[in-house]
Amino acid sequence: MGIGGGLLAVSAAGASAATLDTPPPGASKDSESTAVPKESGEKWGAAAAERFWTADRMESATPPEPVTGSAGSTPAASTPVSATPAAYTAAAPAAPTAETGYAGSKTIGVLYFVDKDMSTHNCTASVVHSPKGNLILTAGHCGNGDKYAFVPQYRTGKTPAQQPHGIWAVDRVFRDPRHTDRGPGSDLDFAFATVKPDREGRQVEQVTGANTLTRTPGYQVAVTVIGYPSARNAPRDQAIKCRVKTTRLSGYKQLRMECGGFYGGTSGSPWLMDYDERTGTGKVVGNLGGVGGGGATDSVSYAPYYDGEVFRLYDDAVNDAAVVERPPLPASLGTGETWQHAKRTASGDYTGDGKADLLVVWDDGEVTLRPGDGKGGFTGERRLKKANATWKHATTITAGDFTGGPLSDLMVRWSDGEVTLYRDVSADGLGRETKLAAARSVWAHAGQITAGRFSGDKRLNDVVVRWSDGEVSLYADVDGGGFKRETRLQRANATWKGATLLTSGDFTGNASWDIVVRWTDGRRSLYQDVSKGGLGKETRWKTSAGLWKHAKAVTAGAFTANGRPDDLLVRWSDGEVTLYADTTTKLGREINLVPPKVS
């Protein structure tokens, strides 16, 4: 349901020049985005909604008009436009057509509103479970009007009093201020609204039941999509329903479906997993929306992929936040198809600005650097090494301040057991190489290495090693002269043989740094205040072990504004890259940096 707008362009730099990514339209690279949720006021309640939204007014409502603006513009339309790229316009010839004249679900209905000219518009919305039972979900581009009212299981020609579940006055509308019609901001095309009680004091969920807001499990999902096309496109003016399996919209973190009949008015339609026809409820894993307002034709529709961002907005709505505040969207790092080839990662200050940067070794031996912006994002890529055979043998890497120079150094353990140090790595190259351990040395048995502050001084020059037999060692004050003082932290044992990923950071704010371990079964442990005295207190993170089996590379650094190395960056098996900002004894706020590859 396309509209015009600017498409984010991302390109990689050559060997010595950085290409800076541009923000999406309406987004700032330097300041936070904020929005005050739309509020209806005390006079707008059930009685006022019944008086205003007559049967004729509801029936004559149209989808919002198309715009070519950014976040904060008039809501997007649900009609095709020629500006939509050809790749998005073609539907498969065998695309199914939605079931028409569907009786609908009491959890799904029509959301009515007016624009600044008092023209009446409509989208689709659905009730989602919340502690107060007063929350509905729709598309973000439907969230910029006034006199909002929700009519569950709408019946054409009926007055509000005659509707099967009444009419519900909307109190406040919450949308992400970074939402744009195109570019990465279109991945945020969702909105929540709090609904006022009816005349009897009941909350909407008490009357209709509710769907469950659920993280999107992947791009190929069997869903039931239910929506209300406007009367001009659906003369019967009833709900439509389509059961379909989704794919991914290439280049976006969005689902894509092919099913005819989703004309204007269906924006916001819930995409439901495990839909129960009897109860009219399911797990909502998306809503019709996204790039161009949600699709180029009635046969091709999109939906945002639900990750941590939708739950942040949900929390704002549940907590009735006065203001919705968000950091700028990070510059795009590319696609999951590319990042599946990222083999090793290390964070350090390679540009001298005090912010953590990301160094990546790729599976073809290329080495690249992404300078960090200190706000959870990254700027243009710089190539430090072209693809080559040597760097294919980099088995484990870590960054630290081993030589006392102005920039971070990089330590590499090679497949033959040699360990080398690259001094003062910068955007201009890897710096001078120093051999710390010879090939075919005991270091061939070093499974993982991670550098941090574990011995009390201010330099990041202590190295923890997990050996192949499960022994764990600490080498304090490592410099260009090699590894001098070893302290055993853990004797050889079967448990630590199963440590498959290792990184360090200051997650608890104490003098000594902490270590994060991912085990073979996907469990995660945080060891607090690691020092010569031992590994410290172990805390298990209570998140899905099954998911974390798919973590392939991990590093920690000061990627966000607090300047502390407590941000955990993970590259997953499907190429997705996630930043967990401000991690403590619990995983921090989730920021998606790279969407997964197309399944």
N, C-alpha and C positions, 0 to 999 in steps of 0.2 A: 504494500500500500504506500507507494513511493512518494518521495518528495526530493527536492534538489538539495545540494549542499556540497561542501568540500570534502574530498577523500584524503585521508592521511597518507602521505608518501613516506616510505622508509627505504633507505638504500645503505649499502655498506661502503666503507671508505677503502682507498687503496693502501699502499704500504706505509705512507707517511702522513696522509691527510685525513682528518676526521670529517665525517659527514654528520651534521647535527640534525636530529629528527625535529620535525615541527609538530606543535600541539594540535589537537583537533580544533575545529572552529569553536570559538567561545571559551576555550580552555586557556588558563594562564599557566606558564611554566614557573612562575615565580611566587604566586600567591595561592592561598587556599580558596576553594569555591564554597560559597555559603548560600543558603536559601532559607527564607522564613516560610514554613508551611502555610499554604492557603487556609484561611479560617473563615467559617461562615458567619460567625457572630451569634449572639444570644437569640435574636429574633427568628433565626432560621431553624425551625424544628419540624416535627412531623406534621403539625397543622399547616404551617406555611408551605411546606413541600406539597401537601395535598391540594392546597388552593392554587398554587402556581402551575404545577404540572398536570394540566387537564389532559383528558384522553386525546384531544385533537393536537395539543402541543407536543405530547410524547410521540404521536404517530408521525408528525411532520418534521421531527428532529432529523438532522443530517450529520454525517461524519464531519469532524473538524476540517477546516480548509487547509490546503497544502501551504507549506512555507519553505523557505530556503535558508533558514537561519540556524542558530546554534542553541545551546541550552539557554532557557529563558525566553525563547520565542513562543509564538502561538503554537498550540498543539499541531502535530503532523496529521496529514490526511490519510485516507485509506484508498486512494485512487492511484492508478499507474501513472508514471511520468516518463518521458523519453530520456531524461537524464540518467535513468538507472542503467548501469553497465549491462551489456548484452549477456554477460555470463550469469546475471541474476534474473533475466527475463524469461528464459526458455524453460518451460515445464515439459516433463516427459510426456509423450503422446498418450501413454496409458494411465495417466494420473487419474485416480478415482474422483468421484464427485460426492460431496457431502450429502448425507441424508437430510432431506428437507421436511418441514412440517413436524419436526421433532418436538415432543411434549416438553422437553427441557428438564432441568434439574433445579431444585429449590435453592441450591447453593450458588447458582449462576444466574445472572440477570443483566439488565440494561442499566448503564450509568448515564444519567442525563445531566447536562450542564449548559450554561450559556456563555458566550464570549463577551467581549467588552461592548459589542454592538447589540447585545441581547439576542443574537441569533442562537437558536437552540441546536444542540449537538448531542450525539450519543456514541458511546463505546460499550464494550462488554466488560463486566467485572465479576468477581467471584469472592465468596466469603472464605477467609482463611482462619484457621484456629488461632486464638490469642487468649491470654489470661483473662481479659475483660469481655471477650466474646463480641467485640465491636469493630472488627477489622475486615476490610475488603481489599482486593488486589486488582490492579488494572495496568495498562501501559503508561509509561512515563509521559508520552506525548498526549495523553488524555488528561493530564493533571494541571492544566493552567487556565481554568475557567472560574465560574461562580455559580451559585445556586445549585450545587450538586445534589442529586437524589439518586438512590439506588432502588430498582424495582426487581426483586428476585422472581425468576420464572415469569417474565413479562407476558401479558396477554394483550394483543392488539385490540383497540376499541374500548377497552375497559378503563373506567376511572380509577384513580388511586385506591379508593375505598373498595373497589371491586377486584383489585388484583389479588391473586391467591395468597400472597404473603405480605401484602401492603406495600407502602412506599417508605423509604428510610432516608431521612435528611443526613447528609454528610457534614461532619464537623470540621475536620482538617485533612488536607491532602499533603502527603509526604513524597517528594521525588528527589532523586539525586541531582544536585546542581550541575554536575559535569555531563549530564546527558546531552547528546547532540544527535542530529538526524543521520549523520554519517561519520565514518571514522571510528576509532575505539570507543568514543562516547556513546555510540549507538548500542553498545553492549549493555548499557545501563537503562534500557527502555522499560522500566517497571516503576510502579508507584503503589503506595498504600494509602488508604483513607480510613479515618476513624468515623464511625457512624453513631449518630445520636439515638437514644432509646425511642421506642414508639410511644404512642399515647398511653399505653398500659405500663410503661416503664420497663419493657423487656428489651434485651439486647438482641441484635439480629441473629447471632449464632444460636440463641435459645429457640428461635423460630425455624431457622433453616438448616441447622447443622453447619458443618464447615469442612473444607478440604485442609490437608496438611501441607504446609510449606516444606519442600524437600529439596536437598541438593541434587542437581542434575547428575545422574550416575554415569553418563557418557553421551556421545553424540548419536549413537544408534539406540533409540528408545522407542518402545511401543507405547503410543499415547492415544488418548481419546481427547479430541479438541471440540469444544462446544462454544458457539458464539451466536450473536444476534446481528445478521446483516440488516442494514437500513431498509425501510419499506420499498424504496425505489428499485432496489436490486433483488428483493425477495418479497413479491406481492403478498404472500401469505403472512409475512411479518411475524414469523415464528423462528424458534431456534433451529440451528443446523448442527449436525454432529458428524465427525469423521474419525474413524479408527485408522491409524497409519503409523508406519515406522519412520522415524526421523533420520536425517543425515546431518552433516555439518555444513554450514554456509562457509565456504572457503574464504580465508582471510579474516574471519571474525570469530569471536567466541559466542556463536549463536547456533541454534538448531534450525533446521530447514525441513519443511514438509511439502509434499505435492498433493493437493486435494482441492478440487474446484468448488467454488461457491463462497469463498471467504472474501466477500466484498466489504466495502466501507461499513463501519459499525461493529466489525468483529475485532478491532484492535482491543487488546486486553484479554481476549479469550484465553481461559486457562488450558494448558497442555497437561493432561492428567494421566498419571501412571496408576495402574491397578484401579481403574474406575469401577465402582460398584453401582450398577444400574438401579438396584433396589434402594440403596440409601442416597444415591445421587452425590456420592463423595469419592474422593481419590487423593492421590499425592500429587500436588501441583509442582511440576519441575520446569515450568516455563510459562510465558504468556505471549500471545501474539503481539509482536512488536519487533524493534530492532532497526537495522539499516533501512532507510527510506520509509520508516513508519511501520515496517513489518512485511514487506513483500512488493514485488513488481506487478503481479497480476493476481486475480482471484484464485489462481491455481497454485501459486507458489507463495508460501508464507514463512516467516521467521519468528524466532523466539529467543530472548536472552538466555544464555546458559547460566543457571543459578549457582553461584559460588558464595564466598564470604561477603561480597558486596550487597547482595539482596538481603542477607541476614542482618547486616549492619543497618540497612534502612528499615527493616522490620523492627529491630530493636528501638530505633528512633521513634517509630510510630507507636509501639507498645508503651514506651516511656514518655510519650507525649512531649518530645523534645521541642524546645522553643525555637531552635535553629538547627538546620541540617548542615554540618560542616564536613568538608572532604578535602584531602590534599589533592594537588593536581594529578591527573592521570600520568603515570610514567610513560616516557617515550617507548615506542614499540621496539622490542628486541628482535622481532622476527616471528617465525612460526615454529610449531612443534616439529614439523618435518625437518627443519634445520637443526633445532636444538637436540634432537635425538642423537646427533653426532658429537655433542659436547661430552668429552670424556672425563676431564678433570677441571675443577674450579678452585680458585684461591682469591681471597680478598686481601687488599692492602692499600696503602696510600701511595699510589704510583704516580700521582700528578702533583703532590706537594701542597694540596689545598686543605688537608686535614679530613677529607671525606674518603670513605672506603670506595675503592674501585674494584671491578671484577675482571680477573684474568682467567681466560679459558684456553685449555688445550683440547683441540678437536681430534677426532679419530684418524684424520689424514695427516696429522702432525702440525697443522697450522696452529699458531698461538696468537690470540687476539686480546685486546684490552678494551673494556667499556668503562670510561670514567663515570663515577657516581655523582649524582646531583645533591646528595645529602637529604633528599626527601623521599627516598624509596625508589627512585628512578635512575636512569642512565642516559648519557648522551651518546654521540656518534662513536662508532667502532673504529679502532686502530689496529692494524695488523703488525704484530711484532715479529712473526716468523711466517714465511710462506709454508704451504704444505710441504712436508719433508719426511724422510724415513726415520731420522733420529728421534724426533719428538713423538713418534708413535710408541716409543719404548718408555715414555715417562709413566711410571707406575703409580707414584703418589707425589703430590706437591703440597707445599705449605708456604705461607708468607710470614715474614717476621722482620725484626730490626736487629740483625746479627752483626752488622759492621758499623753501626752508629752514624750512618749517612743520613741525608735528608729525606730519602725515599725508602720504601719497603724493599726488602730483598726477597728472592724466591729460592726456596730449597727444593731440589728434585731428587727423588730416588728412582734410578733407572732399572730396567728389567734385569740387568746383569749384576746388580748390587752396588754399582757406583753411585755415590751421592755427590751432587755438585750444588754450588751456591752461585746465584746470579745477583751481583751487588747493584743496588739502586736502580731497580727496574723502572723504566719510564715509558712515556708514550713514544719515545724515539727508539726504543729497543730494550733488549734484555740485560744489557750491562755486561761487566767483566765476569767471566766464569772462573770459579775457584773449586778445585776438587777437595772434598771433605773426607771421602772414603773411596777406596779403590774398587774396581770391578772384582767380582767373585769374592767379596768380603762377607762378613757376617750380616752386612746390611741387605744382602739378597733376601734375608728372612724377615725384613721389616714390612709388615702387612700394611700398616698405616702410620703416618707421622702427622703431628699437628703442633704448631708453635703457639706459645702464649706466655703469660706472666705467671709463673708458678713458683718463683724462688724469692720474691720479695723486692727485687729491684724494679726500676721503672721501664727498663727496656723489654721489648717483646722478643726475647732471645732464649727462651727455654723450650725444649722440644720433648714431647711425650711420644713414645713409640709403642705400638702394639706389635709384638713379634708373632711369628707363625705358630709357635707352640703355646700361645696365650699369655706369655709373660708380658708385663707392662713396665717400661722404664722411663725415667725422667733424666734428661740431660740438661743441666743448668748452664746458663751463661755461654751458650754456643756462639762462636765467632768464626772468622775466616781461617782460624787455625784448626778447626775440627771439633770433635766431640770429646770432652775432657772428663767430666765428672758424671758418672752414672749412679742413679739411685733407683733401686728396684721398688716399684709401687705395688706390684702384684706378681706372685710366683706363677710359673707356667701352669695353666689349668685349662680345662675343657670349655668353661664358660666364655673366657675371653678369646678363645679360638673363633667363636661365633660373632665377634665384633667386625662387621663388614664396612661400616662407615664411621668416621671419627672426625670431629671438628671441635674447636674451642672458641670460647668467647666469655665476656663478662655478663652473665645472665642474672647473677644475684647481687651484683654491686659491691662485693667485698674485695679485699686486697688481692687475693689469689683468683685466678680465672677458673672457669668451669669447663667441663668436657661433656659433649653430647655424643652418645653412642647409638648407632642403629645396629640391632642384632639380626642374625640370619632369619629369624621368624617374624621380623617386622616390628618387634617391640623397640621402644626408645627409652634410654636412661639418661638422666642428667646427673653428673657427679660434681657436687658443689665444692668449691675452694680446694682444688687439687694443689698439692704442695709436696715437698720432700717427705712430709709426714704421712702421705698416703693419698688415696683417691677421693677421700672425703665422703660426704653423705650422698647416697644414691636416691634419686627421685624418679619414679616411673611416670612417663607422660601417658595420660589416659585418652589416647586417640586410636583410631583403627590400625591394628597391626597389619591387617591385610593390605590396606592402602600403602603403608610404609615399606612393604616388601618391594614396592615399585620405585623407591627412591634410589637413584643411580649415582648422584653426586651431591655433595653438601658442603657448604662453607658458611662461615659467620663473619659479620663485620658491622661497622658503624655506617649503615646505609641510610639511616633516617635521622630526623632532626635532633634527637637527644644526644647524638655524638658518642654514644656508648656502643661497643661491639656486641650488641645483643639481638641483632637481626639475623635470622636463619634463612639462608637461600638454598632451595632444593630443586634439583633437576630430576624429573620423573621419567619413567620408561617410555611414555608416549610423547616425550619432548616438552611437556608442560614445565614451566618454571614458576615457582611460587616463592614469595618472600613472606616470612612470618616476622612482622615488625614488633620490636620491643618484647621479645620473648623473655620470660622469667622461668619460674618453676613450672609454668604452663606455656604452651605454644602461644605466640603473640598473634596480632591481627593479621589475617591472611590477605595478601595482595598478589593478584595474578599478573605476572610479567610476560608470560608467553602462553598462548592457548595450546591445548593438546593438538597433535597432528590429526588429520582427518582419518577416521577409522576405515 
